[in-house]
């Protein structure tokens, strides 16, 4: 979808149409931008930017609080449209999903035609625009979906895959984050063509297991299938404080509340995990994480809180002001498996609009 959260707000409030809209916290809050309309993006505003910085870039922008129930409702409408064409749907977020339409419910051999039909239906039913990427694998479809945004479509045919990747800047590669991009540039890898020049041994030596993936995608190869049974990898909660906190006892109170939220959610979802991770962001925006993996699987408040307290002592919290705290649990096991029941993967509720054709 195109600027999903902001587009929903503009649809539901005509006053916001054709205006810069920022979905997130108040401009004088410690919150961050969840989404920005295309009008706001012209001022350099983007997701995860502090709202205070967004305000400085565009004081005339309208800041609105997120309405996640409204976004989920639209997401369900979109998912229902997807389901008319294929059961092979792999959600990525509320507004993104891969569809494998190699074999589809409408017996249409053209993935491009299906993608266009889906975009039209989304527009008719939600009054929102969507962009799509059509290709023979997930990597290419994902990148293609961003090429002609907003309200566009890009098709990458099998014979065009390698040439398409060769022209891409490394920063455009889906799955390559800022740290990896920086490392690649230090190794004189600026684009897909230069990535392709590197040997498999070189890439594995410098990027570990990811090296094999980079070697393949540089050649337009991605063997991952569209998976409609995505398993949740972690569950957590975090909070950004209205004012930076130095007092350790006060931090522990917030930590206790976060652990309570996480443990209750784990019990509700019948999950247990083995790895506890604590995230701390200081007032200078430097962020650290500390993790502890234990042998037994847990989901209770007492154990998680005890581990988090220990992990907190391994940071500078209490000596440096803290802006954000976060707690998460990973290395999951579904509790239904312990009762002799069939173990079912967690279904992720969030959606993408990239369409693949194998």
Helices and strands as residue ranges (DSSP letters): H 4-12, G 14-16, E 21-24, E 33-36, H 38-41, H 51-57, E 62-64, H 68-83, E 89-93, E 96-100, H 111-126, E 132-135, H 138-147, E 153-155, G 158-160, H 161-166, G 170-172, H 178-186, H 192-197, H 200-207, H 210-217, E 234-245, H 248-269, E 271-282, E 287-298, H 301-312, E 322-334, G 335-339, E 354-356
